[in-house]
């Protein structure tokens, strides 16, 4: 459980940056080379590589180098950590609002 929370923190930390979220969105379409990924961003390649390394360190992407080309691939399993956490939070809030609704409904019915 503690390891899962540490991994979730790493993923959420990586996703906190808008450039990294855009990279994740683009990689959701297909694997891309670092050069392709960097094209729409108005930053230098070394600055962009910092984002790639952060995403790789969080486990959200995997990279593989073939010759001079480094290709990035989205690790969808890692995004499942966020889905699972959000589902857990959603269930908790739904249960709390259901209890509140039950309380309010039964108070209105009481004489």
BELZI-V745050 format. One record per backbone hydrogen bond with DSSP energy under -0.5 kcal/mol. CO is the residue of the C=O (numbers start at 1). NH is the residue of the N-H. If there is no record, write none. Layout:
BEGIN
CO/NH ; CO/NH
END
This chain:
BEGIN
1/5 ; 2/6 ; 3/7 ; 4/8 ; 5/9 ; 6/10 ; 7/11 ; 8/12 ; 9/13 ; 10/14 ; 11/15 ; 12/16 ; 13/16 ; 14/17 ; 17/21 ; 18/22 ; 19/23 ; 20/24 ; 21/25 ; 22/26 ; 23/27 ; 24/28 ; 26/29 ; 26/30 ; 32/72 ; 33/37 ; 34/38 ; 35/39 ; 38/41 ; 41/43 ; 44/48 ; 45/49 ; 46/50 ; 47/51 ; 48/52 ; 49/53 ; 50/54 ; 51/55 ; 52/56 ; 53/57 ; 54/58 ; 55/59 ; 55/60 ; 55/61 ; 56/59 ; 60/75 ; 62/73 ; 64/66 ; 64/71 ; 66/69 ; 68/70 ; 69/66 ; 69/71 ; 70/34 ; 71/64 ; 72/32 ; 73/62 ; 74/76 ; 75/78 ; 75/79 ; 76/80 ; 77/81 ; 78/81 ; 78/82 ; 79/82 ; 79/83 ; 80/84 ; 81/85 ; 82/86 ; 83/87 ; 84/88 ; 85/89 ; 86/90 ; 87/91 ; 88/92 ; 89/93 ; 90/94 ; 91/95 ; 92/96 ; 93/97 ; 94/98 ; 95/99 ; 96/100 ; 97/101 ; 98/102 ; 99/103 ; 100/104 ; 101/105 ; 102/106 ; 103/107 ; 104/108 ; 105/109 ; 106/110
END
